[in-house]
Amino acid sequence: VHTMHFQHKDFRHQVIRFDPAELDDLTRDFQLDVSMEPLKKLTTVTVSLIDLEGNPVGGKALNIVTSKMQKLHRTESYDSGIFLFEEVEPGNDYQLLIRPGSGYKNKDINPLVVPDEGLNLDIVLEPAEHGELSGWMIDPGGNPIPGFSLTLHSTIATGQSVSVTSNQQGFFFVERFPIGGAMFRSNSYPVLMVQGIRVTPEPEDPVTVVL
């Protein structure tokens, strides 16, 4: 399959794919008509991130994406908490993806409508509460696996992870980790992944991780 890209600064990027196998064997020349859609006047999107006390949250990258127009805009802030997206084409199917880490919950705005005059957003981030997790690492036969290391990743606070190593009895304990969904992943080959882990505010019965 061949892919052809048609680009012009005043028109939307157009991608055409075709399979030469679908052409007649005797065909050497053929005509391809491409319709280019003109771009709208570009605008800006400003996003201000603050915590519950009104303090700015910066230092992380933000993305706004649109599948319809096949666009990805990415920007970052340092300490001001203000994120500026420039040269954004107005549209009604954008998504704002916020992965703040640093103890805050992920936040998505979908759909995000960007009008012709641009957009200013003030977004309050919620802190990720912490809990505990304990359990056992065992093999399929039920035998404990001592001294084995996995990384625990939070699925509600991207960027929050911690290395977990079982003791001589295969037991592990994690404290002060964001509550909610989490997953274990091995640090080396072979890749092992354990999903469906839940970190709770109050200690619960130990989980069993079968490797």
Buried (B, 14 or more C-beta within 10 A) or exposed (E): EEEEEBEEEEEBBBEEEEEEEEEEEEEEEEEEEEEEEEBBEEBBBBBBBBBEEEEBBBBBEBBBBBEEBEBEBEBEBEEEBBBEBEEBBBBEBBBBBBBBBBBBBBBEBEEBEBEEEBBEEEBEBBEBBBBBBBBBBBEEEEEBBEEBEBEBBBBBBBBBBBEBEBEEEBBBEBEEBBBBBBBBBBEEEEEBEBEEBEBEEEEBEEBEBEB
